[in-house]
Amino acid sequence: MVRSKATKWITFLVVLAIAEAGWVAPAPLSTTDPNDEIMNRLLGFMDNTVDPCQDFQNYAGGKYVEKCVDDNYKELLGEIQHKVVDRYLFIFELLSAQIFLDRESVEAKVLQFYQTCRTATNESRSERHYLELVGPDLAFTWPQFTKTSDDLPKIQFQWMLTLARLRRFGYDNLLVKMNVNLDFVDSSKYMVTIDRPTFDYATDRLKNTGSTKRLLIQLGVSRGRAMSLARRVKRLELAVRKLAEVEDEPNDDLTLRELENQNGLPWRQYLGIVFGRTFPENFAVQIQNVDYFVKLKNLLESYDSSEIAIYMMAKFARFMKGTLKSEEDNEARDCVKDVRVYMDFGTDFLYESKYPTNLDAEVQDLFSAVRGALLDRIDANRLKLSPKQGALVKEKIQGMNLILGKKPQNQNHRTFVSNFYRDLQLAKDQDFAAAQLKVLEVRTRRNLELLNQPPAKGDAYYFLEDTLTSSSPESFYVGRENIIVLPTDILQSPFFVPQGHDVFKVSLLGFIIAQQMMAALLPEALAFDVVGNPNPNLFNFDDNKNYVLALNCLNRNATDYLNQRVVDVTALQLAYDAYFGMGSKFSQLQPSFTRMPLQQLFFLNYAQYLIGGEEYVAFENMDTDKVRLHQSLANSRGFGQAFSCPQSSGGLNPIIKCDVW
């Protein structure tokens, strides 16, 4: 049936009225028991032809891909992300329908960035356009834009000053890695920290020579010079990588005068451009691997100015394009993802305003239950820690906090976000690169301003990193702050159903929280105490034979990701103990909505986190989901009993089970 113009106009007026009323999404009405819906989902993914004692992933989720064959996701977190993007599309539809929207409001600024992404011209998305907008200096442009192909005069081109201009847009990993971080020895203040760059990920490096040649052509380099320049800048990057591949040297606190005398680089000018203010000679910074910078200066003196400039511009253009999901088709879902990454505080505000959870108290109760299970384990002292060591570990866990979302808990949300974007002005045009650069510059400015502030603690804390982070709904642990950050968008079906049975909440969300608690007990995290200062009294894990034996046990099935296995195995046991342990506050009565025993229900629901189509998932720095699930269950004390699994060396109920804490 074709809708009439009158019908369409009425629909628009309804949307407009909802938008201008400051609409908050109502909780979905349902006449069915939410536990029935959860059970139907679990049972629909199960493959009862598979032996759960041998292959629990296929037993719990053998039909997941089949059921989701027409969907754009292949695992649970992808499903959550897909739902969240759908909600953002609706939010932007509502905002777009508003006639009167204050241009200085957070809503207007986030919407404008989204609309610029959706309507961007191809030219404004080109690599070359970034360089047209950001030059190496106010007085001259990039070599390929000059009338001649001659090298830039060395007396004119100062790579440190160009580097500073690029750093203002958040690019912190080019030749120098300069950030504002907590003082390494005193977490009550921020300092400028300086270190060598890293090349750990493919995005940190230029691609092969052929790809680099194509990139240089896109940046305006003539085809005749592109290949020779590509070879030279690749050679330069390889030389820098070799300089950076040295053993970590300790931090040094040096004044800018001492630093400039030590390596001859213009650090005061560099910081002045980055921060937009002057720095005195006696200003102290923390520098690591100080010898790297002496060698870097000598290395770059052996290269022509134009080669250094072209290397820097190629890396900058790759950085700007590499952080984007959206492409020339300006697809709506990809634009949502980009806006969420670049304006995370703004989009979080829109989302939480329209879809408030009001679940903080319930999440905190779950956090307390899991923490209690961990404190019981620490008291049991499996690792035979000394009284002082045990007290330090307990103090860290007792002092840990969990926050929902990245925002501070003690401020009005709108006030905080409005202040964060106070100086962001976006033009109503189709120039996406210009908008992207403005958003990045404001975000970087807020991070640099931390240098002038005391670190926010407790309810005042908010999570801000200079490096762009993903929009994943996964939780994470902030080590120096001793805080778990739980994104609010994960608190929805199918991951978390507020009206659902506690066994579903503890087995999934409880496990996620337990993972981050265990991240706090990894050796690198335990190097810092409860307030984030270096912990000189911490035992050396290598000297604790019980810890070493536990690791060797877990590594009988060898893995390159042993820390992840420690976290997974212990977190599952913590969640299980929180629900079924002696001090549990959760009901042990058999629920009426299923005949499946609670223990089986616990493991079946937990497995939803690690099922899906593995061929569609890129596993970086971790084992596959199948391996992780198998190892966690095989080392669980409760799984074999729950499913009456016979003891066997190859199945999920081995005679020897490994445990760390």
WOZI-V26162 format. One record per residue. N is the residue number from 1. RES is the residue in one small letter. SS is DSSP state (H for helix, E for strand, C for the rest). PSI is psi in degrees with one decimal (none if undefined). Layout:
BEGIN
n: <N	N>
res: <RES	RES>
ss: <SS	SS>
psi: <PSI	PSI>
END
This chain:
BEGIN
n: <1	2	3	4	5	6	7	8	9	10	11	12	13	14	15	16	17	18	19	20	21	22	23	24	25	26	27	28	29	30	31	32	33	34	35	36	37	38	39	40	41	42	43	44	45	46	47	48	49	50	51	52	53	54	55	56	57	58	59	60	61	62	63	64	65	66	67	68	69	70	71	72	73	74	75	76	77	78	79	80	81	82	83	84	85	86	87	88	89	90	91	92	93	94	95	96	97	98	99	100	101	102	103	104	105	106	107	108	109	110	111	112	113	114	115	116	117	118	119	120	121	122	123	124	125	126	127	128	129	130	131	132	133	134	135	136	137	138	139	140	141	142	143	144	145	146	147	148	149	150	151	152	153	154	155	156	157	158	159	160	161	162	163	164	165	166	167	168	169	170	171	172	173	174	175	176	177	178	179	180	181	182	183	184	185	186	187	188	189	190	191	192	193	194	195	196	197	198	199	200	201	202	203	204	205	206	207	208	209	210	211	212	213	214	215	216	217	218	219	220	221	222	223	224	225	226	227	228	229	230	231	232	233	234	235	236	237	238	239	240	241	242	243	244	245	246	247	248	249	250	251	252	253	254	255	256	257	258	259	260	261	262	263	264	265	266	267	268	269	270	271	272	273	274	275	276	277	278	279	280	281	282	283	284	285	286	287	288	289	290	291	292	293	294	295	296	297	298	299	300	301	302	303	304	305	306	307	308	309	310	311	312	313	314	315	316	317	318	319	320	321	322	323	324	325	326	327	328	329	330	331	332	333	334	335	336	337	338	339	340	341	342	343	344	345	346	347	348	349	350	351	352	353	354	355	356	357	358	359	360	361	362	363	364	365	366	367	368	369	370	371	372	373	374	375	376	377	378	379	380	381	382	383	384	385	386	387	388	389	390	391	392	393	394	395	396	397	398	399	400	401	402	403	404	405	406	407	408	409	410	411	412	413	414	415	416	417	418	419	420	421	422	423	424	425	426	427	428	429	430	431	432	433	434	435	436	437	438	439	440	441	442	443	444	445	446	447	448	449	450	451	452	453	454	455	456	457	458	459	460	461	462	463	464	465	466	467	468	469	470	471	472	473	474	475	476	477	478	479	480	481	482	483	484	485	486	487	488	489	490	491	492	493	494	495	496	497	498	499	500	501	502	503	504	505	506	507	508	509	510	511	512	513	514	515	516	517	518	519	520	521	522	523	524	525	526	527	528	529	530	531	532	533	534	535	536	537	538	539	540	541	542	543	544	545	546	547	548	549	550	551	552	553	554	555	556	557	558	559	560	561	562	563	564	565	566	567	568	569	570	571	572	573	574	575	576	577	578	579	580	581	582	583	584	585	586	587	588	589	590	591	592	593	594	595	596	597	598	599	600	601	602	603	604	605	606	607	608	609	610	611	612	613	614	615	616	617	618	619	620	621	622	623	624	625	626	627	628	629	630	631	632	633	634	635	636	637	638	639	640	641	642	643	644	645	646	647	648	649	650	651	652	653	654	655	656	657	658	659	660	661>
res: <m	v	r	s	k	a	t	k	w	i	t	f	l	v	v	l	a	i	a	e	a	g	w	v	a	p	a	p	l	s	t	t	d	p	n	d	e	i	m	n	r	l	l	g	f	m	d	n	t	v	d	p	c	q	d	f	q	n	y	a	g	g	k	y	v	e	k	c	v	d	d	n	y	k	e	l	l	g	e	i	q	h	k	v	v	d	r	y	l	f	i	f	e	l	l	s	a	q	i	f	l	d	r	e	s	v	e	a	k	v	l	q	f	y	q	t	c	r	t	a	t	n	e	s	r	s	e	r	h	y	l	e	l	v	g	p	d	l	a	f	t	w	p	q	f	t	k	t	s	d	d	l	p	k	i	q	f	q	w	m	l	t	l	a	r	l	r	r	f	g	y	d	n	l	l	v	k	m	n	v	n	l	d	f	v	d	s	s	k	y	m	v	t	i	d	r	p	t	f	d	y	a	t	d	r	l	k	n	t	g	s	t	k	r	l	l	i	q	l	g	v	s	r	g	r	a	m	s	l	a	r	r	v	k	r	l	e	l	a	v	r	k	l	a	e	v	e	d	e	p	n	d	d	l	t	l	r	e	l	e	n	q	n	g	l	p	w	r	q	y	l	g	i	v	f	g	r	t	f	p	e	n	f	a	v	q	i	q	n	v	d	y	f	v	k	l	k	n	l	l	e	s	y	d	s	s	e	i	a	i	y	m	m	a	k	f	a	r	f	m	k	g	t	l	k	s	e	e	d	n	e	a	r	d	c	v	k	d	v	r	v	y	m	d	f	g	t	d	f	l	y	e	s	k	y	p	t	n	l	d	a	e	v	q	d	l	f	s	a	v	r	g	a	l	l	d	r	i	d	a	n	r	l	k	l	s	p	k	q	g	a	l	v	k	e	k	i	q	g	m	n	l	i	l	g	k	k	p	q	n	q	n	h	r	t	f	v	s	n	f	y	r	d	l	q	l	a	k	d	q	d	f	a	a	a	q	l	k	v	l	e	v	r	t	r	r	n	l	e	l	l	n	q	p	p	a	k	g	d	a	y	y	f	l	e	d	t	l	t	s	s	s	p	e	s	f	y	v	g	r	e	n	i	i	v	l	p	t	d	i	l	q	s	p	f	f	v	p	q	g	h	d	v	f	k	v	s	l	l	g	f	i	i	a	q	q	m	m	a	a	l	l	p	e	a	l	a	f	d	v	v	g	n	p	n	p	n	l	f	n	f	d	d	n	k	n	y	v	l	a	l	n	c	l	n	r	n	a	t	d	y	l	n	q	r	v	v	d	v	t	a	l	q	l	a	y	d	a	y	f	g	m	g	s	k	f	s	q	l	q	p	s	f	t	r	m	p	l	q	q	l	f	f	l	n	y	a	q	y	l	i	g	g	e	e	y	v	a	f	e	n	m	d	t	d	k	v	r	l	h	q	s	l	a	n	s	r	g	f	g	q	a	f	s	c	p	q	s	s	g	g	l	n	p	i	i	k	c	d	v	w>
ss: <C	C	C	C	H	H	H	H	H	H	H	H	H	H	H	H	H	H	H	H	C	C	C	C	C	C	C	C	C	C	C	C	C	H	H	H	H	H	H	H	H	H	H	H	H	C	C	C	C	C	C	C	C	C	C	H	H	H	H	H	H	C	C	H	H	H	H	C	C	C	C	C	C	C	E	H	H	H	H	H	H	H	H	H	H	H	H	H	H	H	H	H	H	H	H	H	C	C	C	C	C	C	C	C	C	H	H	H	H	H	H	H	H	H	H	H	H	H	H	C	C	C	H	H	H	C	H	H	H	H	H	H	H	C	C	C	C	C	C	C	C	C	H	H	H	C	C	C	C	C	C	C	C	C	C	C	C	C	H	H	H	H	H	H	H	H	H	C	C	C	C	C	C	C	C	C	E	E	E	E	E	E	C	C	C	C	C	C	C	E	E	E	E	E	E	C	C	C	C	C	C	H	H	H	C	C	C	C	H	H	H	H	H	H	H	H	H	H	C	C	C	C	H	H	H	H	H	H	H	H	H	H	H	H	H	H	H	H	H	H	H	H	H	H	C	C	C	C	C	C	C	E	E	E	E	H	H	H	H	H	H	H	H	C	C	C	H	H	H	H	H	H	H	H	H	C	C	C	C	C	C	C	C	E	E	E	E	C	C	H	H	H	H	H	H	H	H	H	H	H	C	C	C	C	H	H	H	H	H	H	H	H	H	H	H	H	H	H	H	H	H	H	C	C	C	C	C	C	C	C	C	H	H	H	H	H	H	H	H	H	H	H	C	H	H	H	H	H	H	H	H	H	H	H	C	C	C	C	C	H	H	H	H	H	H	H	H	H	H	H	H	H	H	H	H	H	H	H	H	H	C	C	C	C	C	C	H	H	H	H	H	H	H	H	H	H	H	H	C	C	E	E	E	E	C	C	C	C	C	C	C	C	H	H	H	H	H	H	H	H	C	C	C	C	C	C	C	C	C	C	C	H	H	H	H	H	H	H	H	H	H	H	H	H	H	H	H	H	H	H	H	H	C	C	C	C	C	H	H	H	C	C	C	C	C	C	C	C	C	C	C	C	C	C	C	E	E	E	C	C	C	C	E	E	E	E	C	H	H	H	C	C	C	C	C	C	C	C	C	C	C	H	H	H	H	H	H	H	H	H	H	H	H	H	H	H	H	H	H	C	C	C	H	H	H	H	C	E	C	C	C	C	C	E	C	C	C	C	C	C	H	H	H	C	H	H	H	H	H	H	H	H	H	H	C	C	C	C	C	C	C	H	H	H	H	H	H	H	H	H	H	H	H	H	H	H	H	H	H	H	C	C	C	C	C	C	C	C	C	C	C	C	C	C	C	C	C	H	H	H	H	H	H	H	H	H	H	H	H	H	C	E	C	H	H	H	C	C	C	C	C	C	C	C	H	H	H	H	H	H	H	H	H	H	C	C	C	C	H	H	H	H	C	C	C	C	C	C	C	C	C	C	C	C	C	C	C	C	C	C	C>
psi: <134.7	127.6	142.8	165.7	-36.0	-40.5	-42.6	-40.1	-39.7	-42.4	-42.3	-42.7	-36.5	-46.6	-41.6	-43.8	-41.3	-44.0	-45.7	-15.4	2.9	50.5	135.6	129.6	128.1	156.3	135.2	135.5	138.6	136.9	-2.1	157.2	124.2	-27.3	-33.2	-39.8	-41.5	-44.9	-41.9	-38.5	-48.3	-46.8	-31.0	-26.3	-16.2	149.7	97.6	-6.4	-9.5	141.0	114.7	-22.0	-8.5	-42.0	82.0	-26.1	-45.8	-30.0	-46.1	-28.3	26.5	-23.2	10.5	-51.6	-39.3	-42.4	-29.6	22.4	-31.1	5.5	163.4	23.5	156.4	8.3	171.0	-49.4	-33.5	-36.8	-42.9	-46.4	-39.6	-43.2	-40.0	-42.5	-41.0	-41.7	-39.8	-38.9	-39.6	-41.1	-45.7	-31.6	-43.3	-44.9	-38.3	-26.2	-11.8	130.4	-42.0	102.3	116.7	120.5	-22.6	-0.8	157.7	-42.2	-44.1	-39.0	-42.5	-43.6	-41.8	-40.9	-42.3	-45.4	-35.2	-40.4	-39.7	-27.2	8.5	142.1	156.8	-37.1	-35.9	-9.0	-0.3	151.7	-38.1	-35.0	-32.0	-40.4	-27.8	-28.6	-29.5	107.1	170.0	-18.6	159.3	-22.2	-16.6	170.0	-175.2	152.7	-41.0	-12.7	-1.5	164.6	-26.3	166.7	13.0	156.6	150.2	134.2	133.9	-32.1	-21.4	-46.1	117.2	109.3	-31.6	-35.9	-36.8	-40.7	-39.2	-39.6	-40.4	-31.5	-24.9	-14.9	21.1	1.5	100.4	16.4	39.2	108.1	-41.2	141.1	98.0	128.4	169.3	114.6	168.1	140.0	133.3	-28.9	-7.3	100.2	6.6	3.7	157.3	153.2	158.3	125.3	140.0	132.8	173.4	160.6	165.2	153.6	34.4	-33.9	157.8	-33.1	-12.9	-7.0	151.6	152.5	-170.3	172.6	-40.6	-43.7	-37.8	-37.1	-45.9	-38.0	-43.6	-37.0	-41.8	-28.9	-1.5	1.1	139.5	147.5	-32.8	-28.7	-12.2	-44.6	-43.6	-38.8	-37.2	-43.1	-40.7	-39.8	-30.1	-38.7	-38.7	-44.6	-40.0	-40.0	-39.9	-40.5	-40.4	-38.3	-36.8	-16.0	64.9	162.6	140.4	131.5	154.9	159.9	143.0	134.6	113.4	146.8	161.8	-33.5	-47.1	-40.2	-42.6	-37.4	-31.9	-40.4	-2.4	15.7	147.8	71.9	-35.8	-42.7	-42.1	-52.7	-33.8	-41.1	-43.7	-48.5	-14.3	30.3	167.8	153.5	134.7	161.8	-28.6	10.1	129.6	139.9	161.3	120.3	136.0	147.8	54.1	-31.9	-25.7	-39.3	-30.4	-46.2	-34.4	-43.9	-45.6	-38.7	-49.7	-23.7	-16.1	-0.2	151.0	151.3	-40.7	-34.8	-41.9	-43.8	-42.1	-37.2	-45.8	-41.2	-35.5	-42.1	-39.5	-44.9	-38.9	-38.8	-46.5	-40.6	-32.2	-17.1	3.0	148.4	-38.1	150.3	-161.5	-18.4	-8.4	38.8	138.3	-45.0	-38.5	-36.0	-38.3	-45.9	-39.8	-43.7	-37.6	-36.2	-45.5	-34.0	56.8	-40.0	-38.9	-45.8	-35.6	-39.9	-46.8	-44.6	-47.7	-23.4	-37.5	-28.8	64.6	142.1	-37.0	39.7	12.3	-44.8	-41.9	-40.5	-40.6	-36.1	-41.4	-41.0	-43.3	-38.2	-43.4	-40.6	-39.3	-40.7	-37.3	-40.8	-35.3	-39.3	-40.2	-40.3	-35.7	-24.7	54.4	-32.6	0.5	49.5	153.2	160.3	-39.6	-42.0	-45.2	-39.1	-38.8	-41.6	-44.5	-41.2	-38.8	-43.6	-40.2	-29.7	-0.3	144.8	157.1	132.4	147.6	116.1	173.5	-9.7	160.0	147.5	-13.7	11.3	152.4	130.1	-46.6	-42.0	-45.0	-48.5	-37.3	-40.4	-36.2	-40.3	25.0	-33.6	17.1	118.8	115.5	132.4	150.7	75.5	-167.2	19.7	92.4	-39.1	-41.3	-43.0	-42.9	-43.3	-39.5	-43.4	-43.0	-40.1	-40.8	-43.5	-43.8	-39.1	-42.3	-37.1	-41.7	-30.4	-15.9	-25.6	-28.2	7.9	153.7	146.6	135.5	131.9	161.2	-132.5	-15.4	-10.2	139.9	149.8	114.7	120.3	143.3	-35.0	133.6	136.4	162.3	168.8	24.3	143.9	7.9	144.6	165.1	159.7	130.6	105.2	-54.6	-29.3	-15.0	48.5	138.0	128.1	122.4	109.1	137.0	-22.7	-8.7	-14.1	60.9	163.7	141.9	2.4	-41.5	119.8	109.3	-35.5	3.4	169.7	148.6	-28.9	-32.2	-38.0	-43.6	-38.1	-24.3	-66.8	-38.0	-40.3	-42.6	-43.8	-41.6	-36.1	-46.2	-31.8	-41.6	-27.9	-29.4	-14.5	10.2	153.9	-42.8	-30.0	-35.7	-4.3	-12.5	146.1	-168.8	-26.3	6.6	14.1	154.0	140.1	91.7	-17.1	0.5	138.6	156.2	119.3	-34.0	-21.6	-6.5	104.5	-30.6	-38.1	-43.2	-42.4	-39.8	-41.8	-42.6	-37.3	-47.9	-25.2	13.6	-39.4	96.3	141.0	150.5	-2.5	60.6	-37.7	-41.7	-37.5	-40.5	-45.1	-49.2	-50.7	-46.9	-37.1	-40.6	-42.1	-35.3	-45.6	-39.8	-44.2	-36.9	-33.9	-45.0	-3.2	171.7	-38.6	16.8	139.7	1.1	146.2	134.5	4.7	144.2	123.1	155.7	-15.4	-3.6	155.4	-6.7	128.8	150.2	-39.7	-42.8	-39.9	-40.0	-51.7	-35.2	-42.9	-39.3	-39.4	-18.4	-25.5	-23.3	29.7	170.8	-173.3	96.1	-25.4	-14.7	-2.1	132.3	114.8	106.2	127.9	33.7	159.5	167.8	161.2	-36.8	-44.9	-44.3	-43.9	-44.4	-46.4	-39.3	-44.7	-38.5	-25.5	9.4	133.9	-25.2	-19.6	-50.2	-40.2	-40.6	-36.8	12.3	46.8	134.1	147.9	130.0	156.2	-28.5	-12.3	-163.0	13.2	65.3	158.1	-42.6	123.3	139.8	144.7	149.9	-64.7	none>
END
